[in-house]
Amino acid sequence: MAVGAVGSSNNMGFDEKMEAGDKSGALETKTSEPMSANQVGVDESSQNAAEEEEEEVERKIKLGPQFTLKEQLEKDKDDESLRRWKEQLLGTVDLENVGETLEPEVKILSLSIISPGRPDIVLPIPEDGKPKGLWFSLEEGSHYKLKFSFQVSNNIVSGLRYTNTVWKTGMKVDSSKEMFGTFSPQAEPYTHEMLEETTPSGFFARGSYTARSKFLDDDNKCYLEINYTFDIRKEWATP
């Protein structure tokens, strides 16, 4: 009964619409023509161009005038409150190592491998970042930490970080990152000690590895890239 009632109601509605259509004489069927491939391409290109223009506008951030660190330190030097604020912000700055340029200079001096019960392995870093031959050896299953020594001059370096990628027989086996921090210029070198790690062990872990380390800042400026080889052995190499 309910199904029949619903059907009757639907038919009545359709007949009424047909009758209204006959009276008005307005029953027409319009078929829209599909857009050509060229029209679609033009519309998509215009939309992409508009989106890129909006993104470009958003990226254009108006920056104030930039000053060297020396200019910043000398500016408003007679204002005691500003001087103290700058000292708190910048820390102890060695004026002898402050340059006249906006770009900081970072020099990586050495890498030390620290392992409990063993003397530290101190490796000087070549300026070209290419140590000759095998750079160092590690014992399988050993605990060790890396410690870097570096010097900052000219200006403050912001967000200095270390990245390292390791390959074995052409296959990437490890990738790591470490944030060092922000440093002001000074004559005395800074040091950064990383967390303790453990070398892999077993037959497949032993052998030769290649690696690439980079030292970058917040602007992705690379101060040094080191490409080197090392190996993992059953025991520590005899000095």
Solvent accessible surface area in square Angstrom, and as a share of the most:
residue,aa,sasa,rsa
1,M,217,0.97
2,A,76,0.59
3,V,128,0.74
4,G,46,0.45
5,A,64,0.49
6,V,91,0.52
7,G,30,0.29
8,S,71,0.46
9,S,74,0.47
10,N,98,0.50
11,N,97,0.50
12,M,118,0.53
13,G,27,0.26
14,F,126,0.52
15,D,82,0.43
16,E,99,0.44
17,K,152,0.64
18,M,81,0.36
19,E,92,0.41
20,A,61,0.47
21,G,9,0.08
22,D,101,0.52
23,K,159,0.67
24,S,77,0.50
25,G,62,0.60
26,A,68,0.52
27,L,116,0.58
28,E,136,0.61
29,T,131,0.76
30,K,180,0.76
31,T,123,0.72
32,S,102,0.66
33,E,155,0.69
34,P,128,0.81
35,M,111,0.50
36,S,54,0.35
37,A,88,0.68
38,N,120,0.62
39,Q,96,0.43
40,V,62,0.35
41,G,33,0.32
42,V,95,0.55
43,D,77,0.40
44,E,98,0.44
45,S,71,0.46
46,S,66,0.42
47,Q,109,0.49
48,N,79,0.41
49,A,59,0.46
50,A,50,0.39
51,E,80,0.36
52,E,112,0.50
53,E,116,0.52
54,E,111,0.50
55,E,89,0.40
56,E,74,0.33
57,V,99,0.57
58,E,133,0.60
59,R,151,0.55
60,K,142,0.60
61,I,130,0.66
62,K,197,0.83
63,L,141,0.70
64,G,53,0.51
65,P,113,0.71
66,Q,129,0.57
67,F,70,0.29
68,T,13,0.07
69,L,7,0.03
70,K,66,0.28
71,E,82,0.37
72,Q,68,0.30
73,L,44,0.22
74,E,98,0.44
75,K,96,0.41
76,D,70,0.36
77,K,128,0.54
78,D,137,0.71
79,D,59,0.31
80,E,83,0.37
81,S,80,0.52
82,L,64,0.32
83,R,90,0.33
84,R,142,0.52
85,W,138,0.48
86,K,23,0.10
87,E,90,0.40
88,Q,153,0.68
89,L,115,0.57
90,L,27,0.14
91,G,41,0.39
92,T,122,0.71
93,V,26,0.15
94,D,42,0.22
95,L,109,0.54
96,E,158,0.71
97,N,30,0.16
98,V,13,0.07
99,G,13,0.13
100,E,119,0.53
101,T,74,0.43
102,L,82,0.41
103,E,100,0.45
104,P,18,0.11
105,E,92,0.41
106,V,11,0.06
107,K,96,0.41
108,I,9,0.05
109,L,58,0.29
110,S,21,0.14
111,L,8,0.04
112,S,10,0.06
113,I,2,0.01
114,I,36,0.18
115,S,10,0.06
116,P,95,0.60
117,G,90,0.86
118,R,73,0.27
119,P,103,0.65
120,D,73,0.38
121,I,48,0.24
122,V,93,0.54
123,L,20,0.10
124,P,102,0.64
125,I,18,0.09
126,P,44,0.28
127,E,146,0.66
128,D,97,0.50
129,G,0,0.00
130,K,129,0.55
131,P,17,0.11
132,K,195,0.83
133,G,60,0.57
134,L,83,0.41
135,W,31,0.11
136,F,23,0.10
137,S,13,0.08
138,L,7,0.03
139,E,45,0.20
140,E,34,0.15
141,G,36,0.34
142,S,12,0.08
143,H,92,0.41
144,Y,29,0.11
145,K,60,0.25
146,L,25,0.12
147,K,63,0.27
148,F,3,0.01
149,S,22,0.14
150,F,0,0.00
151,Q,52,0.23
152,V,0,0.00
153,S,23,0.15
154,N,38,0.19
155,N,17,0.09
156,I,48,0.24
157,V,1,0.00
158,S,52,0.33
159,G,7,0.07
160,L,0,0.00
161,R,54,0.20
162,Y,5,0.02
163,T,28,0.16
164,N,16,0.08
165,T,25,0.15
166,V,12,0.07
167,W,62,0.22
168,K,41,0.17
169,T,133,0.77
170,G,75,0.72
171,M,138,0.62
172,K,122,0.52
173,V,79,0.45
174,D,69,0.36
175,S,70,0.45
176,S,42,0.27
177,K,162,0.69
178,E,43,0.19
179,M,109,0.49
180,F,18,0.08
181,G,20,0.19
182,T,83,0.48
183,F,31,0.13
184,S,13,0.08
185,P,0,0.00
186,Q,42,0.19
187,A,54,0.42
188,E,125,0.56
189,P,58,0.36
190,Y,42,0.16
191,T,90,0.52
192,H,34,0.15
193,E,82,0.37
194,M,16,0.07
195,L,150,0.75
196,E,91,0.41
197,E,80,0.36
198,T,78,0.45
199,T,6,0.03
200,P,74,0.46
201,S,75,0.48
202,G,32,0.31
203,F,152,0.63
204,F,175,0.73
205,A,13,0.10
206,R,62,0.23
207,G,30,0.29
208,S,73,0.47
209,Y,13,0.05
210,T,65,0.38
211,A,5,0.04
212,R,88,0.32
213,S,4,0.02
214,K,63,0.27
215,F,0,0.00
216,L,22,0.11
217,D,10,0.05
218,D,90,0.46
219,D,125,0.65
220,N,98,0.50
221,K,78,0.33
222,C,56,0.34
223,Y,36,0.14
224,L,24,0.12
225,E,65,0.29
226,I,2,0.01
227,N,59,0.30
228,Y,23,0.09
229,T,45,0.26
230,F,19,0.08
231,D,17,0.09
232,I,7,0.03
233,R,96,0.35
234,K,133,0.56
235,E,125,0.56
236,W,39,0.14
237,A,38,0.29
238,T,127,0.74
239,P,155,0.98
